[in-house]
Amino acid sequence: MKNAIILHGTGTKKDEFWFPYMKNELEKIGYEVWLPQLPNNEHPNLKEWTPYILSGGKFTEDTVLIGHSAGSQIILSVLANIDAKINKAILVSGYAKLLREDADGENEKEPAWDVIKLHAEEFIFINSDNDPWGCDDTQGKIMVDNLGGKLIIRHDGHMGSTTYNQPYTEFPLLVELIK
């Protein structure tokens, strides 16, 4: 069965921004969707988030992973730690460094690009040229250079941010990319 896992970012909840919209839209087209509330969301780190997703997620050739901001970095970590090859990884407002394992909010580790590349059939990166958090098109280009795939550049800020008053409650482009 087709399944999707949607991962929010730092300081965000699963019922904010476009996450519930995506869950609903994907379920309409036959996906089983897991939209977890990530633990300790104000202080994300790989030691906590990666095992949580690995133990609760299902990873097959029919899986689509969707992550926003720090949720995108967890996708990179998950892909570096699974044996399966998933269908598609979509990173929205992602960036090219992994969270540190011992400090929340800091990004310093270089992802295991060669390993990650083996575990997804397709990569799609959606970044803005005006992201106020620095998760911009430059970061998207770095990820495309290392993993291949498609980069979609928008002019939509962080595509969901309370701090910058970007409610971003719907994301039809994502639905189209998955259909």
ABEGO torsion letter per residue (X at the ends): XBBBBBBBBBGBBAABEAAAAAAAAAAAAGBBBBBBBBBGAABBBAAAAAAAAAAABBBBAABBBBBBEAAAAAAAAAAAABABBBABBBBBGBBABBBBAABBGBBABBBBAAAAAAABABBBBBBBAABAAGBBAAAAAAAAAAAEEBBBBBBAEAGEBAAAGBAGABBAAAAAAAX
